Amino acid sequence: MITIRRSEDRGHFDHGWLDTRHTFSFAGYMDPAHMGFRTLRVINEDKVDPDRGFGLHPHRDMEIITLVLSGALEHKDSSGGGGVIRPGVVQHMTAGSGVRHSEFNPSETEPVHLLQIWILPDEEGITPGYEQKEFAEDERRGRLRLVASKDGRDGSLEIHQDASIYSTLLSAGDQISHDLAEGRAAWVQVAQGAVTVGGERLDQGDGAALEQETAVEIRAEEDSELLLFDLA
């Protein structure tokens, strides 16, 4: 069974310096029918103007993963974590027992386009932590590259939840498949381009939940970038 979440149906706010779209309920956007999918709680697509950003603010008990599609994002947090995220880099912050962080577009001329993902942790009060890692384009080209997982296997970032996150870059006509174990589900999020999943076309910003399926079959209709979440 596949359930489509169209880009145009997401929550949308234009704050002038920030254009943001919410796949699931978040902050001032509340939709009881879209509160998350299994342990996947937030997928926000943000575009931040040059020399602007999010000031220091708190989080707790959440696994936060950030990917930049274009531009750069500078991160600083109270755990001592920090760095600049660019395309190809995946950032993971465990908010745990409590952390304060800021995110800022350091460019004076170029906007930053990013995805921020929140996953519910498998326990509360974890010690906060920060890590980031670059995954080369050739690692993701034409294949699903594991970028985050419960056990940190295959060089992925280690998160506190039974969830596996894959990233891929596809050329038009590419076809890939991902097997799902019994009882597990998948979410596919199209970051850029267009693909077909389970016979349904998904364009940029579209997402799809797959349940009671044995595999996820994906075909790129044009050059595309997407994420696949394998969830308990």
Secondary structure by P-SEA (a helix, b strand, c coil): cccccccccccccccccbbbbbcccccccccccccccccccbbbbbbbccccccccccccccbbbbbbccbbbbbbccccbbbbbcccbbbbbcccccccbbbbcccccbbbbbbbbbbbccccccccccbbbbbcccccccccccccccccccccccccccbbbbbbcccccbbbbbbbcccbbbbbbbccbbbbcccccccccbbbbbccccbbbbbbcccccbbbbbcc
